[in-house]
Amino acid sequence: MSYGYSQRVVEANKSASKTLLGVALGRMCIKMDVPVTEVAETLGVSRETVYNWFTGEYMPHQSFHVAIRDYMTYLSKRK
């Protein structure tokens, strides 16, 4: 099933710094076709916040770093 990230989000993610945690999360989610709604619900934030992280427009607050890394680990083990 494709959740179809918009071309704008994909391009913004590609051109953003891959060293940013939110951008790294975005690359993983785009590649694995993980719906933004799932990411937002899992992390307890809005979809808009997730999109802003994915594009590098905003960085996740430090209080989210552990949860994001844990979620990325979970995703990496999921097929």
Helices and strands as residue ranges (DSSP letters): H 7-15, H 21-32, H 36-43, H 47-55, G 62-64, H 65-77
